[in-house]
Each structure stands twice: as C-alpha cells, then as structure tokens.
Amino acid sequence: MIFKVYYQEDKARSPQREKTVSLYIEAETPVEARKIIEQHTPYNIELIQALEGNHLDYEKENADFKLVEFD
C-alpha cells in the first residue's frame, strides 16, 4: 500500500503548518511506514495517510509524486 506522510524536517522546532512537507512511501501498514521513516530520517511525523483508488490516482497525476525508498 502507498502512504502519504506529512512531516516537519526538524524535531527540535515547534511544528508550523507552513513548513509541513510530504513524501510517499510503500509499506504494508501505517505502523510499518512510521517505523521505516523513524529509522532513516530525523523527521517529526505529523500524519500518515493511506492512498488508494481515486485518491491515489489523483496524487499520481497532480502532485510531485515519487515513491521514496530507504536502504
């Protein structure tokens, strides 16, 4: 399943809506997606949203859609 993850790039700073960015990741569950991101980045995760059906199609067509892969 593909998830859209909203995050802040720095955990030390107070979150600001204007600085929220997102990435796309493939994982089995939201818990697994969070675990992968926490292991490989210093990001402060705000929300993990499952994408499927029309919502996924929309993101693929209209956003800067690129799946992030961590080693």
Number of C-alpha atoms within 10 A of each C-alpha: 12 18 23 21 20 18 20 21 17 14 12 10 9 8 16 8 8 7 10 14 13 17 15 22 22 18 16 10 14 20 10 12 20 17 12 17 18 13 10 10 11 13 16 19 20 13 14 20 12 18 17 13 7 9 10 15 11 13 16 12 9 8 8 11 15 11 13 10 10 10 4
